[in-house]
Amino acid sequence: MSAQPTFEDAQRELEQIVERLERGEAGLDEAIGLWERGEELYKLCVGKLDAAQGKIEELARRVESAKP
């Protein structure tokens, strides 16, 4: 299994997929494959954003609890 792409790499690849699909460059089979890859990348990006939000909220709670 290969390493997960960074958020930025996944977002960039997803943007490229969307552009290709919008331009109609791919045949049907390739378009389906691109769509499936796009769904994977979207889920990965949402997961990373959710994780980052959770970390930020936890840090904010720590700051609040540390206030005198």
WOPE-V122372 format. One record per residue. N is the residue number from 1. RES is the residue in one letter. SS is DSSP state (a for helix, b for strand, c for the rest). PHI is phi in whole degrees, 0 to 359 (none if undefined). D_LAST is the distance of its C-alpha to the last C-alpha in Angstrom with 2 decimals. Layout:
N & RES & SS & PHI & D_LAST
N & RES & SS & PHI & D_LAST
This chain:
1 & M & c & none & 47.97
2 & S & c & 276 & 46.69
3 & A & c & 291 & 43.12
4 & Q & c & 292 & 41.16
5 & P & c & 290 & 41.07
6 & T & c & 292 & 37.89
7 & F & a & 303 & 36.57
8 & E & a & 297 & 38.15
9 & D & a & 295 & 41.48
10 & A & a & 296 & 41.61
11 & Q & a & 297 & 40.88
12 & R & a & 298 & 43.57
13 & E & a & 296 & 46.09
14 & L & a & 298 & 45.38
15 & E & a & 298 & 45.97
16 & Q & a & 295 & 49.25
17 & I & a & 298 & 50.35
18 & V & a & 300 & 49.71
19 & E & a & 300 & 51.69
20 & R & a & 297 & 54.58
21 & L & a & 295 & 54.71
22 & E & a & 294 & 54.62
23 & R & a & 281 & 57.45
24 & G & c & 71 & 59.49
25 & E & c & 285 & 60.19
26 & A & c & 260 & 60.14
27 & G & c & 288 & 62.80
28 & L & a & 302 & 62.04
29 & D & a & 298 & 61.38
30 & E & a & 293 & 59.21
31 & A & a & 298 & 57.33
32 & I & a & 297 & 56.57
33 & G & a & 298 & 55.31
34 & L & a & 296 & 53.17
35 & W & a & 299 & 51.77
36 & E & a & 297 & 50.90
37 & R & a & 296 & 49.23
38 & G & a & 299 & 47.33
39 & E & a & 297 & 46.03
40 & E & a & 300 & 44.86
41 & L & a & 294 & 43.08
42 & Y & a & 299 & 41.49
43 & K & a & 298 & 40.13
44 & L & a & 298 & 38.83
45 & C & a & 296 & 37.07
46 & V & a & 298 & 35.52
47 & G & a & 298 & 34.36
48 & K & a & 293 & 32.75
49 & L & a & 294 & 31.05
50 & D & a & 298 & 29.77
51 & A & a & 296 & 28.45
52 & A & a & 295 & 26.72
53 & Q & a & 298 & 25.15
54 & G & a & 299 & 23.92
55 & K & a & 295 & 22.37
56 & I & a & 296 & 20.66
57 & E & a & 297 & 19.29
58 & E & a & 295 & 18.06
59 & L & a & 296 & 16.35
60 & A & a & 296 & 14.73
61 & R & a & 297 & 13.50
62 & R & a & 297 & 12.11
63 & V & a & 297 & 10.24
64 & E & a & 297 & 8.88
65 & S & a & 287 & 8.05
66 & A & a & 275 & 6.38
67 & K & c & 290 & 3.80
68 & P & c & 289 & 0.00
